[in-house]
Amino acid sequence: MSTAPTRRLTVAQALVQFLSVQYTERDGVRRRLIAGTWGIFGHGNVAGLGQALLEAGEDTMPFHQGRNEQAMVHAAVGYARQLDRLSAQAVTTSIGPGATNLVTGAALATINRLPVLLLPGDYFATRVADPLLQQLEHPVEADLSVNDTLRPVSRYFDRITRPEALIPSALNAMRVLADPAETGAVTLALPQDVQAEAYDWPEEFFAERVWHVRRPAPDPHELAEAVAAIRAAERPLIVAGGGVHHSAAEEALKELVEATGIPVASTQAGKGSLRYDHPSDLGGIGHTGTAAANDLARSADLVIGVGTRYTDFTTASGTLFQRPDVRFVNLNITAFDAHKLSARTLVCDARAGLTALTEALSGHFVEPSYAAEYTFGQEHWEAVVEDAYGVDDENAAPTQTQVLGALDAVVGDDDVVINAAGSLPGDLHKLWRARGRRQYHLEYGYSCMGYEIPAAIGVQQASPDTPVWALVGDGTYLMMPTEIVTAVQEGLPINLVLLQNHGYASIGGLSETVGGERFGTAYRYRAADGTFSGAPLPVDLAANAASLGMDVLRAKTVSELREALTTARASDRPTCVYVETDTFNPDAPPTEAWWDVPVAETASREAAVQAREEYDSQVASRRRHL
């Protein structure tokens, strides 16, 4: 019989104690891997994890009270992104609707490669109470529960049906969360009877564990091939993705481009990899990108992707990189992404790979004429930004781009500006002048409406002294304003910039271009013909934000907006700046590249017929890179 020391705890108590002693380490810096737990309690977790968290106390496992399960995941994701994926949070819910509300947040986390630990309650493992309240009964799969909806959106999933099964599963969960090539949502489904069951745990299960976050170096053969391709290229272009930020590789990228003169365009996740005013920064690329970046992309003979997934927005649905002999080199810690577009691969950490490229390319610099060309394009685009931000009448209501210009003048280099959905991502990607490595926080892998406010809470938790701004339109705000209550409760001075434009502005514009005639996108009364084309709804979103506990500043003019933004930034309270804008935004630069949204192939309405003709002309330029 073993004489090794043990500790008698419930499964939930053991899990909380285990999580409290898990750490990451990268570059000699150590952080708690699971820094806190969000929770909403119901019958599926209140007597298990709820009791365990209470017994452990705030010093062992800080607890955060949420109002919506999806929003709790968003807050945890914002927290993890702000800390370069080196620290994460857990989210616990009851079985049933609480658990299924996690699915959207889990999808967002996994798509964006951001770590979050999900701990939903589950049915009785012993089946003594069967069917359980909220249990999904399947006629031929008795072990199926609603939590199985989390399987496809989780990087690791397990259902803990026996106490001792927690040990290997918890270790695997930490391994995935801390692995930069594997991370995403991790789900441990916890049957409520198992949560409360006691077990004699080996003491070593609660020993401190440090998970080293590796920086794999590039393979010498892959590095040599990449260097040869870059040296041979006449018009190389770097596409910087989110991996640059996750790896803290901004300085390494700066050193490479200053040594070689290769210009940089950025994805939504990669924007800010270089400061906007760096001579090699061309701004955003793709459907929401700048003319400077997209013009160079069309003629590039070598595209060097760094930490990017190459989504359809980045590639303009396969129409952007048009040069017949264009080739790709992809530097990515994930082999799956590195192999996209039939590229030469550098499967390695972004910082390690960029440093190796800089050393191996010593003495190499692009032709002066090429540098002069992209410098001219950059200067031209900066003039476009100035025009979009410009104001003729300080006493007029601001356009959306003028709102961004006013905010640009107020924020500091270390402020964080958060957005995810609507028409704002397009304007931000083109126009925002990113001045710090974390300033531009766009969730555009899932582009999830409702992300911004809870994510701002997570970012504020990670960086308490940093001003944080959540930018939302009315469509997004109405999806999920609930965590305003959490910000007020926790004293987190997040700033909310709320743009009222009476509908789904982004989709309304898209609908118009694809023959949908803005159908179902306006927040208006029904007219006599049954359409939503009557007067705007009398919804007072500012009053709603105030009712949830925020300080609210109403701005009707550009001048009032500037004053309100300055006041909000100086406040130590959660503050909403409310401004009404027009859905029509004449100052916004046009789209610089195509995006494939299929149009009705046959239709009786003229708008759809014309849209299809335009679609057919655009889709003809799409290509597969083989």
Secondary structure, DSSP 8 states (H G I E B T S, - for coil): -----EEEEEHHHHHHHHHTTEEEEETTEEEESEEEEEE---TTTIIIIIHHHHHH-TTTS-EEE-S-HHHHHHHHHHHHHHTTTSSEEEEEE-STHHHHTHHHHHHHHHHTT--EEEEEEE--TT-SS-S-TT----SS-TT--GGGGGGGG-SEEEE--SGGGHHHHHHHHHHHHH-TTT-SEEEEEEEHHHHT-EEEEEGGGGS-EEEE-------HHHHHHHHHHHHH-SSEEEEE-HHHHHTT-HHHHHHHHHHH---EEE-TTTTTSS-TTSTTEEEE-STTS-HHHHHHHHH-SEEEEES----HHHHTTTTS---TT-EEEEEESSHHHHTGGG-EEEES-HHHHHHHHHHHTTT----HHHHHHHHHHHHHHHHHHHHHH--S-TTS---HHHHHHHHHHH--TT-EEEE-SSSHHHHHHHH----STTTEEE--SS--TT-HHHHHHHHHHHSTTS-EEEEEEHHHHHH--TTHHHHHHHT---EEEEEE-SB-HHHHHHHHHTT-TTTT-B-B---TTSSS-SSB----HHHHHHHTT-EEEEE-SHHHHHHHHHHHHH-SS-EEEEEE--S--TTS---SS-------SS-SSHHHHHHHHHHHHHHTT-----
